[in-house]
Structure formats: C-alpha cells, structure tokens
Amino acid sequence: MEQFHHLTHSSLVDMLAEYTLRYSRLQKEGGTKEDINTCLQTIECLTSEIQLRKEKMIRESTTLNTSQFTLSDE
C-alpha cells in the first residue's frame, strides 16, 4: 500500500472506480486470469488505503474532541 501514500483521497476513489470498471469489463469480456487478479489486488490495496485513512481521520477527530473536553473542563 506504500505505493498509494502520495495520492489524494479523491485520486484513490477515482482509481478505485477505474479498476472496478476494468475488472467488470474483464469479467464480462473474458480477460486473462492474470489481468483479473491484478485488478482484484489493486482494488484490495486501494480499498485498504482508503480504510486506513478513514480510521486515522476518526482517531485524530476523537483525539481532538477529547482534548477539547479536557481543556474546557479546567
């Protein structure tokens, strides 16, 4: 997943859509097993990267909200 760290969130989503479409075409038109597996692996990597970023954002948001409550209690 290191290969996707430099991409923006919107680029990741665009690539996910592109590879999902490509995968569907390969399934429908009878692509090679290698091409289909490559698409699936890329889709899994993109999905994982998006999920990791989502979890990180939630953790950071939770940490920020907790800090705000601690500061306001003082």
Backbone torsions as a table, in degrees:
resi	resn	phi	psi	omega
1	MET	NA	-11.5	178.1
2	GLU	-53.6	-32.7	-175.9
3	GLN	-65.5	-15.9	-177.1
4	PHE	-103.5	-2.8	-176.4
5	HIS	-60.5	-31.4	-176.5
6	HIS	-80.6	-9.7	-176.4
7	LEU	-85.2	148.8	174.9
8	THR	-75.0	163.9	179.2
9	HIS	-59.8	-43.5	-179.1
10	SER	-65.2	-34.5	176.3
11	SER	-66.0	-39.5	177.3
12	LEU	-61.4	-44.7	-179.8
13	VAL	-65.7	-40.9	177.3
14	ASP	-62.1	-43.5	178.5
15	MET	-65.1	-38.9	177.9
16	LEU	-60.9	-43.5	177.9
17	ALA	-63.4	-43.0	-179.5
18	GLU	-62.7	-46.4	-178.5
19	TYR	-71.6	-30.9	175.7
20	THR	-66.1	-43.0	176.7
21	LEU	-63.5	-44.1	178.7
22	ARG	-60.9	-43.2	178.6
23	TYR	-60.6	-45.4	179.4
24	SER	-60.4	-42.8	178.4
25	ARG	-62.9	-43.8	-179.9
26	LEU	-62.7	-39.2	178.2
27	GLN	-65.0	-44.1	-177.1
28	LYS	-70.3	-41.6	-174.5
29	GLU	-94.0	0.5	177.4
30	GLY	77.7	54.0	177.3
31	GLY	-68.9	167.8	179.3
32	THR	-69.6	154.7	179.6
33	LYS	-60.1	-37.8	179.4
34	GLU	-63.4	-45.6	179.4
35	ASP	-64.1	-41.6	179.3
36	ILE	-64.1	-44.4	179.1
37	ASN	-64.9	-37.9	177.4
38	THR	-62.3	-43.6	177.5
39	CYS	-61.9	-45.1	179.9
40	LEU	-61.6	-43.1	179.1
41	GLN	-63.8	-41.2	178.9
42	THR	-65.8	-42.0	177.7
43	ILE	-60.5	-44.0	178.9
44	GLU	-63.1	-42.2	179.0
45	CYS	-65.4	-43.9	179.0
46	LEU	-63.3	-44.4	179.4
47	THR	-62.0	-41.9	178.8
48	SER	-63.4	-43.1	179.7
49	GLU	-63.7	-42.8	178.1
50	ILE	-62.5	-43.0	179.5
51	GLN	-64.5	-42.5	178.2
52	LEU	-60.1	-43.9	179.2
53	ARG	-65.3	-38.6	178.4
54	LYS	-62.9	-46.6	179.7
55	GLU	-62.7	-40.7	178.4
56	LYS	-62.5	-43.1	179.6
57	MET	-63.2	-40.8	179.0
58	ILE	-65.0	-44.6	178.4
59	ARG	-60.5	-45.6	-179.7
60	GLU	-64.1	-39.0	178.8
61	SER	-65.2	-43.0	179.3
62	THR	-64.4	-42.5	178.6
63	THR	-63.2	-43.0	179.3
64	LEU	-62.8	-46.2	179.8
65	ASN	-63.6	-39.5	178.2
66	THR	-64.3	-41.3	178.7
67	SER	-63.1	-38.5	-179.1
68	GLN	-66.3	-39.9	178.6
69	PHE	-66.7	-40.0	-179.9
70	THR	-64.8	-42.8	-179.5
71	LEU	-67.6	-38.5	-177.1
72	SER	-75.5	-21.4	179.1
73	ASP	-74.9	-20.8	-175.7
74	GLU	-76.6	NA	NA
